[in-house]
Amino acid sequence: MAMGRNAAITGWGMAVPDRVLTNADLERLVDTSDEWIVSRTGIRERRVVGPGDSSTSLAVAASRQALAEARLTPGDIDLILCATYTPDQFLVSQACLVQAELGGTAAAFDLGAACSGFVYALATGAQFVQTGFHRRVLVIGVDTQTRFVDYTDRATCILFGDGAGAVVLEAADGEVGLLSAVLGADGTGQGHLYVPGWDHAEPDAIESTTLAATAEGPFRTNGTAAVAAVAAPFSATTRPTLPSRPVMRMSGNEVFRFAVRVMGEAAAEAVEKAGLSFADIDMLIPHQANLRIIDAAARQLTLPREKVWVNVDRYGNTSSASIPIALCEAVAAGGVADGDNLVLVAFGGGLSWAAAVVRWGTAGVEALAARSDAGVLVPGQSPGA
């Protein structure tokens, strides 16, 4: 998808909690073992949020790194897109919470596509840049999903970790940036991977609360039918007693089969749309869900293992954060060079899938080389330095 105006990645950053949960730790919680987990998933440890950690804190840390790498300030950003299914609030978008911490006046909103979310957000952000609607977009993938993990269920608690990753997209005139994207979903598979609890098919949580009548009458739904018994006078300090926190549910075999199929198909379609072949691909950066899924996708695409970036062993499945975290580590390790063609591919709840081809580099990004350091964080500098 060669275009006169494209969206290049000029900054990147990642953040993970300090707390490490190893397979040995999980052996003390559920009937499992390090050998069992590694042989089935490739995961050896994962990062888990602790006191003081949140989706906001991780996303802000990753975003500050990305801005520093791009030599930009928050005020230079026109739009913040955040891919997450674990926001810190439900009314205020996670992107707005990040904007409040970073500063600036960028537009901000969230996208929800579970583990596919970062690639969805990347493709969306690129459209804003390619059309000229915005010049600079901050794209974030963050999830703190261990808050919704059932640590009595060995099938799921071994898989997931927390983290955040971010990239800055800027307009570029050269042949760098997003070359193609493929997005897809099959809503009929929604029951294979989900978090129950806020489903209108479930009994209304208000029915079991102590929320009582007000002066206007009993609590009503749709303005007509009373659904809550009068228990006590309502006051500003009375809060509904909601059900216990819902936890993740997954049909592992179905998700595995789906993932192996769509990862290969989506990646192949994205490469074809970009006018390339897999001989032109320098690195596959897949969603880090399970090593067996990653290996199966690589075999489908006839890519050698040295062209596939893997860090699932250290972080587990970090959902929408997994691809930007892997990208950051690949760049830091020298695994990505200017002009390299990268394939990003993911699958997730929904069920959903997404793939993108990115040509790495910043050629043609306006005024990048001439950017002054004055007032701009430079790579490696802490925000308060």
Secondary structure, DSSP 8 states (H G I E B T S, - for coil): ---SSEEEEEEEEEE--S-EEEHHHHHTTSS--HHHHHHHH---EEE---TT--HHHHHHHHHHHHHHHHT--GGG-SEEEEE-S--S-SSS-HHHHHHHHH-S--EEEEE--GGGHHHHHHHHHHHHHHTTS-SEEEEEEEE-GGGG--TT-HHHHTTB--EEEEEEEEEESSS-EEEEEEEEE-GGGGGGEE--SS-TTS--GGGGS----BTTBS-EETTTEE-S---S---TT-----------EE-HHHHHHHHHHHHHHHHHHHHHHTT--GGG--EEEE--S-HHHHHHHHHHTT--GGGB---HHHH-B-GGGHHHHHHHHHHHTT---TT-EEEEEEEETTTEEEEEEEE---TTBTTSTT---TT---TT--TT-
